[in-house]
């Protein structure tokens, strides 16, 4: 494996994510995201797609495109492609996807949702969290990249809109939850100072900025 932190495989961006724990506020925000996901799980085994360096704590199995990530987590994981899942039909109760669909070419995203539906049992759930490009997010991230405050931008396909995420799920599933998440204090999440985590309560009280979209879909019985 080369020292590169990202690569293109069959058109999809496969990356070795940054260590989130270096950013205390962002780590707290991601913990909250994981709690929301936990509240939405169905019964049965849980599969996570493209988990990066840290699998969701409730995932039983993970699938990851970056080989060293798949080999380094303590839970069972396989290296593979979310567009062609190496699992049998109706073998999971929940499929989780956290912040990865924007790395997949637009024409392949529905294929991933179709594969998720295939491996889910009837009544099973897909739980997606995706970054969505509200004006505030676009402006702040654009400035941060120009100032060199963020690492190289690998979002070459652009982020999905709130409607994009909803429509992808709705084509295969009955949507049971849809909400947006985000605060103007997201700009502080880039900080590596331990003091930044003390902004978390204020972050939670100011959830009026569109930064992520959270969607839960249920496979028809």
Helices and strands as residue ranges (DSSP letters): E 6-9, E 12-15, G 20-22, H 24-38, E 46-49, E 61-64, H 67-72, E 77-79, E 92-98, G 101-103, H 106-119, E 120-131, H 135-146, H 162-170, E 174-181, G 184-190, G 194-199, H 200-205, E 212-218
